[in-house]
Amino acid sequence: MRAVVTGAAGFVGTHLVAALRERGWDVVGTDRRPGADHRADLVDADLDPLVGGADVVLHLAGRASARASWREDFDGYLHDNVRATQRLLHACHAARVGRVVLASSSSVYGGAAPLPTPEDAPTAPVSPYGATKVMAEGLAAAYGAQGLDVVVLRYFTVYGPGQRPDMLLARAIDAALHGDELLVFGDGRQTRDFTFVGDAVEATIAAGTRGPAGRTYNVGGGAPVAVRDVLGRVAALCGGTLTTAGAAAHAADVRDTAADVSRARGALGFVARTTLDDGLAAQVAARRAALAAPSADRR
Ligand SMILES: NC(=O)c1ccc[n+]([C@@H]2O[C@H](COP(=O)([O-])OP(=O)(O)OC[C@H]3O[C@@H](n4cnc5c(N)ncnc54)[C@H](O)[C@@H]3O)[C@@H](O)[C@H]2O)c1
């Protein structure tokens, strides 16, 4: 299989490229940041030679972080999540790529969806980020109507080694290891359906190779946990206490997330295999190792 992975230097993309290469796939990873085989911004790059001849394009490039989307330049979110997606889908359609997988987000649902949330729940995002992911899904539908097979994955809070530093668990682990205070939005009773990155990667590979055309799937760990419970586990794994400072719930945050993964289980054979305890232990161990390395990024 020949695959192109966009966002290949990012958190999930790094794991995905490694997993595909382990299986012997011919992979080209592309990203705007250093760390991928091919370095370019999807909005400016000549995409025809990049996607030409690919069996599958796994589109993970995007601007993540729902909270930052309230304060950062919205044009950046449009650029990375909407314009980049439109250009990529256009090139894939022209090149007759067999399948595109689009990394979307549980953020498309907003806070009013039933729990656990099935894929046919209405989209009602509560952040500009979530709104751009809805737009990206709309583009997938538009190109789908023209015959391009685009499968959409809605990831639920992915965690594990190399997690983006702005995400809760990465911040919590660093705070616990350094004895710093962690800012926590909300009362800590809000729940999240944490998904280990290895499981998200397996779902992504399955979505690229199995199941009917043009479907949308939730990808969730399947065992939602309260934020304060997960922080307690982080503190225990880091061998100490975690001091937290509370802040009001953030406008970008929904109260609870829980994925109904029955569709992905049935069509893709997706089963989340990594327990939260095992996944957290792996993330803490990886962070300890990174901090012990000579060129450690300590913060
Ligand atoms: N991590 C999660 O919990 C989560 C949850 C839901 C959805 N997602 C989505 O999954 C994808 C991967 O998430 P991640 O956590 O690995 O994020 P990440 O920020 O670590 O990786 C995204 C990568 O995309 C690249 N990129 C962004 N815009 C680009 C452009 N215009 N051209 C070229 N490269 C570009 C970035 O440089 C970055 O390396 C994103 O689309 C994100 O929105 C992630």
PDBQT file of the ligand as one rigid body, heavy atoms in Angstrom, charges set to zero:
ROOT
HETATM    1  N1  LIG A 301      -5.140  14.903  19.628  1.00  0.00    +0.000 N 
HETATM    2  C1  LIG A 301      -6.455  14.847  19.833  1.00  0.00    +0.000 C 
HETATM    3  O1  LIG A 301      -6.946  14.570  20.931  1.00  0.00    +0.000 OA
HETATM    4  C2  LIG A 301      -7.404  15.101  18.689  1.00  0.00    +0.000 A 
HETATM    5  C3  LIG A 301      -8.781  15.013  18.943  1.00  0.00    +0.000 A 
HETATM    6  C4  LIG A 301      -9.663  15.259  17.906  1.00  0.00    +0.000 A 
HETATM    7  C5  LIG A 301      -9.186  15.555  16.642  1.00  0.00    +0.000 A 
HETATM    8  N2  LIG A 301      -7.843  15.657  16.428  1.00  0.00    +0.000 N 
HETATM    9  C6  LIG A 301      -7.372  15.995  15.088  1.00  0.00    +0.000 C 
HETATM   10  O2  LIG A 301      -6.415  15.030  14.698  1.00  0.00    +0.000 OA
HETATM   11  C7  LIG A 301      -5.392  15.643  13.924  1.00  0.00    +0.000 C 
HETATM   12  C8  LIG A 301      -4.034  15.372  14.538  1.00  0.00    +0.000 C 
HETATM   13  O3  LIG A 301      -4.024  15.925  15.859  1.00  0.00    +0.000 OA
HETATM   14  P1  LIG A 301      -2.675  16.043  16.711  1.00  0.00    +0.000 P 
HETATM   15  O4  LIG A 301      -3.076  16.063  18.125  1.00  0.00    +0.000 OA
HETATM   16  O5  LIG A 301      -1.684  15.067  16.203  1.00  0.00    +0.000 OA
HETATM   17  O6  LIG A 301      -2.228  17.528  16.313  1.00  0.00    +0.000 OA
HETATM   18  P2  LIG A 301      -0.761  18.129  16.049  1.00  0.00    +0.000 P 
HETATM   19  O7  LIG A 301      -0.891  19.609  16.142  1.00  0.00    +0.000 OA
HETATM   20  O8  LIG A 301       0.247  17.453  16.914  1.00  0.00    +0.000 OA
HETATM   21  O9  LIG A 301      -0.471  17.690  14.535  1.00  0.00    +0.000 OA
HETATM   22  C9  LIG A 301      -1.042  18.358  13.443  1.00  0.00    +0.000 C 
HETATM   23  C10 LIG A 301       0.072  18.608  12.438  1.00  0.00    +0.000 C 
HETATM   24  O10 LIG A 301      -0.501  19.209  11.267  1.00  0.00    +0.000 OA
HETATM   25  C11 LIG A 301       0.444  20.126  10.739  1.00  0.00    +0.000 C 
HETATM   26  N3  LIG A 301      -0.276  21.117   9.940  1.00  0.00    +0.000 N 
HETATM   27  C12 LIG A 301      -1.276  21.919  10.345  1.00  0.00    +0.000 A 
HETATM   28  N4  LIG A 301      -1.671  22.706   9.346  1.00  0.00    +0.000 NA
HETATM   29  C13 LIG A 301      -0.920  22.397   8.265  1.00  0.00    +0.000 A 
HETATM   30  C14 LIG A 301      -0.854  22.883   6.931  1.00  0.00    +0.000 A 
HETATM   31  N5  LIG A 301      -1.649  23.886   6.523  1.00  0.00    +0.000 N 
HETATM   32  N6  LIG A 301       0.035  22.313   6.088  1.00  0.00    +0.000 NA
HETATM   33  C15 LIG A 301       0.878  21.338   6.515  1.00  0.00    +0.000 A 
HETATM   34  N7  LIG A 301       0.879  20.844   7.782  1.00  0.00    +0.000 NA
HETATM   35  C16 LIG A 301      -0.014  21.373   8.636  1.00  0.00    +0.000 A 
HETATM   36  C17 LIG A 301       1.088  20.739  11.976  1.00  0.00    +0.000 C 
HETATM   37  O11 LIG A 301       2.360  21.299  11.659  1.00  0.00    +0.000 OA
HETATM   38  C18 LIG A 301       1.152  19.570  12.936  1.00  0.00    +0.000 C 
HETATM   39  O12 LIG A 301       2.425  18.924  12.913  1.00  0.00    +0.000 OA
HETATM   40  C19 LIG A 301      -5.749  17.126  13.823  1.00  0.00    +0.000 C 
HETATM   41  O13 LIG A 301      -6.457  17.346  12.617  1.00  0.00    +0.000 OA
HETATM   42  C20 LIG A 301      -6.660  17.334  15.021  1.00  0.00    +0.000 C 
HETATM   43  O14 LIG A 301      -7.551  18.409  14.834  1.00  0.00    +0.000 OA
HETATM   44  C21 LIG A 301      -6.942  15.422  17.429  1.00  0.00    +0.000 A 
ENDROOT
TORSDOF 0
